[in-house]
Amino acid sequence: MEREREYFLELEAFLDGEYRAAQVFPPRQQVFKALELTSIRRVRVVVLGQDPYHQPGQAHGLAFSVPRGITPPPSLRNLFRELHQDTGLPIPDLGNLEPWAREGVLLLNTVLTVRAGEPGSHAGKGWEEFTDRVIDLVNANRGRTVFLLLGSQAQKKGHRVDTARHAIIEAPHPSPLSARRGFFGSRIFSRTNELLERAGRGVVDWAL
């Protein structure tokens, strides 16, 4: 079992200290929410980001998503802008992406926790090995899966994907720092559905 492996025990000990000593996002009970909402067997799409939002109230365990009632941050607004330009769907008023998770979209970050105000602060502590394992489990699925790798940290995991069975779409991260370097116009939503439809896996309803 993954949680019994040495690296994960060390990660848990690190997190125990972090949650006691600092403000850490998301709340500890929501860290694995993406895996709770989208079981490995049901995954059709993996949206892989970097690490959680590092401002209060935003991160709740799903990559790019925010809880209901929270204003979408810039990265999510850019994601919605591309959704509208790509598919014609209206830009959502709310930033909660749980409906996507229920469609079989695994909204995963490469690192699942972060200190408040310190992006990247929990990188290199063991999360990368855990999310490698998640990708390996999805990779073992028989059904064709589309891996959306957004940003350089996510794209480093692309070598783990068996592209004879699955598909990879890469694009820059939708953050304001990189969205204009190729994220806008990437058509990640329609391209994903085209690949799923050709594989007979049905399309994702991206409407929120």
C-alpha positions as CSV (number, residue, x, y, z in Angstrom):
1,M,0.0,0.0,0.0
2,E,1.3,3.4,-1.0
3,R,0.8,5.0,2.4
4,E,3.1,2.4,4.0
5,R,6.1,3.1,1.8
6,E,9.0,5.0,3.3
7,Y,8.8,8.1,1.2
8,F,5.1,8.5,2.1
9,L,5.7,8.1,5.8
10,E,8.4,10.8,5.5
11,L,5.9,13.0,3.6
12,E,3.3,12.5,6.3
13,A,5.7,13.5,9.0
14,F,6.7,16.6,7.0
15,L,3.0,17.5,6.6
16,D,2.3,17.0,10.3
17,G,4.9,19.6,11.1
18,E,3.8,22.0,8.3
19,Y,0.1,21.9,9.3
20,R,1.1,22.6,12.9
21,A,3.6,25.3,12.2
22,A,2.1,27.2,9.3
23,Q,-1.0,27.8,7.2
24,V,-1.1,25.1,4.5
25,F,-3.5,24.7,1.6
26,P,-5.8,22.9,0.9
27,P,-7.3,21.9,4.3
28,R,-5.9,18.6,5.2
29,Q,-9.2,16.7,4.9
30,Q,-9.4,17.9,1.2
31,V,-5.9,17.0,0.1
32,F,-7.0,13.8,-1.8
33,K,-10.4,15.2,-3.0
34,A,-9.5,14.7,-6.7
35,L,-9.0,11.0,-6.1
36,E,-12.2,10.8,-4.0
37,L,-14.4,12.3,-6.6
38,T,-12.8,10.6,-9.6
39,S,-11.8,7.0,-9.1
40,I,-8.9,5.6,-11.1
41,R,-11.2,3.2,-13.0
42,R,-13.4,6.0,-14.2
43,V,-10.7,8.4,-15.4
44,R,-11.1,9.5,-19.0
45,V,-9.0,12.7,-18.8
46,V,-6.1,13.7,-16.5
47,V,-5.7,17.5,-16.2
48,L,-2.3,17.9,-14.6
49,G,-1.2,21.2,-13.1
50,Q,1.6,22.3,-10.7
51,D,0.7,22.9,-7.1
52,P,-2.4,24.2,-5.3
53,Y,-3.4,27.8,-5.0
54,H,-1.5,29.5,-2.2
55,Q,-4.0,32.2,-1.2
56,P,-6.7,31.7,1.6
57,G,-9.9,30.0,0.7
58,Q,-9.0,29.0,-2.9
59,A,-7.5,25.5,-2.9
60,H,-9.9,22.6,-2.1
61,G,-8.1,19.5,-3.5
62,L,-8.9,19.8,-7.2
63,A,-6.4,21.3,-9.6
64,F,-7.4,24.8,-10.9
65,S,-10.8,24.6,-9.1
66,V,-12.0,26.8,-6.2
67,P,-14.9,26.3,-3.8
68,R,-18.3,27.8,-4.6
69,G,-18.4,31.5,-3.6
70,I,-14.7,32.1,-4.3
71,T,-13.8,34.4,-7.2
72,P,-11.9,32.4,-9.9
73,P,-8.1,33.3,-9.7
74,P,-6.3,34.4,-12.9
75,S,-5.2,30.9,-14.0
76,L,-8.8,29.7,-13.8
77,R,-10.1,32.7,-15.6
78,N,-7.6,32.1,-18.4
79,L,-8.7,28.4,-18.5
80,F,-12.3,29.6,-18.9
81,R,-11.3,32.1,-21.6
82,E,-9.8,29.3,-23.6
83,L,-12.9,27.1,-22.9
84,H,-15.1,29.8,-24.4
85,Q,-12.9,30.5,-27.4
86,D,-12.4,26.8,-28.1
87,T,-16.0,25.5,-27.6
88,G,-18.2,28.5,-27.6
89,L,-19.5,27.7,-24.1
90,P,-20.2,30.7,-21.9
91,I,-17.5,31.7,-19.4
92,P,-18.7,30.3,-16.0
93,D,-19.6,32.5,-13.2
94,L,-18.4,30.0,-10.6
95,G,-15.0,28.4,-10.4
96,N,-15.9,25.0,-8.9
97,L,-14.9,22.2,-11.2
98,E,-16.5,19.3,-9.4
99,P,-18.8,18.7,-12.4
100,W,-15.7,17.9,-14.5
101,A,-14.5,15.5,-11.9
102,R,-17.8,13.7,-12.0
103,E,-17.3,13.4,-15.8
104,G,-14.2,11.4,-15.3
105,V,-11.7,14.3,-15.4
106,L,-9.0,13.8,-12.7
107,L,-8.0,17.3,-11.7
108,L,-4.5,16.5,-10.3
109,N,-1.5,18.7,-9.3
110,T,2.0,17.3,-9.4
111,V,2.3,18.5,-5.7
112,L,-0.8,18.4,-3.5
113,T,-0.1,20.9,-0.8
114,V,1.5,24.3,-0.4
115,R,2.4,26.8,2.3
116,A,0.3,30.0,2.3
117,G,1.9,32.6,0.0
118,E,4.8,30.3,-0.9
119,P,4.2,28.7,-4.3
120,G,6.4,25.6,-4.8
121,S,7.1,25.3,-1.1
122,H,6.2,21.6,-0.8
123,A,7.9,20.5,-4.0
124,G,10.6,17.9,-3.5
125,K,9.0,16.5,-0.3
126,G,7.5,13.3,-1.8
127,W,4.4,14.4,-3.6
128,E,6.0,14.0,-6.9
129,E,6.6,10.3,-6.2
130,F,3.0,9.9,-5.1
131,T,1.6,11.6,-8.2
132,D,3.9,9.4,-10.4
133,R,2.2,6.4,-8.8
134,V,-1.3,7.9,-9.6
135,I,-0.3,8.4,-13.2
136,D,1.1,4.8,-13.4
137,L,-2.3,3.5,-12.2
138,V,-4.2,5.5,-14.7
139,N,-1.7,4.4,-17.4
140,A,-2.6,0.8,-16.6
141,N,-6.2,1.4,-17.5
142,R,-7.4,-0.3,-20.6
143,G,-9.6,2.6,-21.8
144,R,-7.9,5.3,-23.8
145,T,-7.1,8.3,-21.5
146,V,-6.1,11.8,-22.5
147,F,-3.4,13.4,-20.4
148,L,-3.6,17.2,-20.4
149,L,-0.1,18.3,-19.2
150,L,-0.3,22.1,-18.4
151,G,3.1,23.7,-17.7
152,S,6.6,22.4,-17.5
153,Q,6.3,20.6,-14.2
154,A,3.4,18.6,-15.5
155,Q,5.1,17.9,-18.8
156,K,8.0,16.3,-17.0
157,K,5.7,13.4,-16.2
158,G,4.8,12.8,-19.8
159,H,7.4,10.0,-20.2
160,R,5.4,7.9,-17.8
161,V,2.4,7.7,-20.2
162,D,2.2,4.8,-22.7
163,T,1.3,6.7,-25.8
164,A,0.5,3.5,-27.7
165,R,-2.6,3.3,-25.6
166,H,-3.2,6.8,-24.3
167,A,-2.8,10.4,-25.7
168,I,-0.9,13.4,-24.4
169,I,-1.8,17.0,-25.1
170,E,0.7,19.6,-23.8
171,A,0.2,23.3,-23.4
172,P,1.7,26.1,-21.3
173,H,0.3,26.6,-17.8
174,P,-2.7,29.0,-17.9
175,S,-1.2,31.4,-15.4
176,P,-0.8,35.0,-16.5
177,L,3.0,34.5,-16.8
178,S,2.6,31.9,-19.5
179,A,-0.9,31.8,-20.9
180,R,0.1,34.0,-23.9
181,R,3.0,31.7,-24.8
182,G,0.7,29.2,-26.4
183,F,-2.0,28.3,-23.9
184,F,-4.5,30.6,-25.6
185,G,-5.4,29.0,-28.9
186,S,-4.3,25.5,-27.7
187,R,-7.9,24.1,-28.1
188,I,-7.3,21.6,-25.3
189,F,-11.0,21.1,-24.7
190,S,-12.1,20.3,-28.2
191,R,-8.9,18.3,-29.0
192,T,-9.5,16.2,-25.9
193,N,-13.1,15.4,-26.9
194,E,-12.0,14.5,-30.4
195,L,-9.5,12.0,-29.1
196,L,-12.1,10.5,-26.7
197,E,-14.8,10.3,-29.3
198,R,-12.4,8.5,-31.7
199,A,-11.6,6.0,-29.0
200,G,-15.3,5.4,-28.3
201,R,-15.1,6.8,-24.8
202,G,-17.7,9.6,-25.2
203,V,-17.0,13.3,-24.9
204,V,-16.6,15.4,-21.7
205,D,-19.4,17.9,-21.0
206,W,-17.3,20.9,-20.2
207,A,-20.3,23.1,-19.4
208,L,-20.4,24.3,-15.8
